[in-house]
């Protein structure tokens, strides 16, 4: 996916509680902590969801800090915090 198109589709405030309602094409960034915390891109379409870990990862301490700010979930998927958003903008989305 082209970087410009990706930027247009980002939903920074994606809510997992409404994951299966109003599924329009969008992407967000999440922390996938199933095995160990990894930053992932979470792609939502009307037909399904795809989660892929990013090749470039922020420091583990940043991921762990963001997880600690949230309730533990059985899915082990967590929202990013402001610090990770800035990291993504500077390291992944920079032109």
Buried (B, 14 or more C-beta within 10 A) or exposed (E): EEEEEBEEBBEEEBEBEEBEEEBEEBBBBBBBBEEEBBBBBBBBEEEEEEBEEBEEBBEEEBBEBBBEEEEEEEEEBBBBBEBBBEBBEEEBBEE
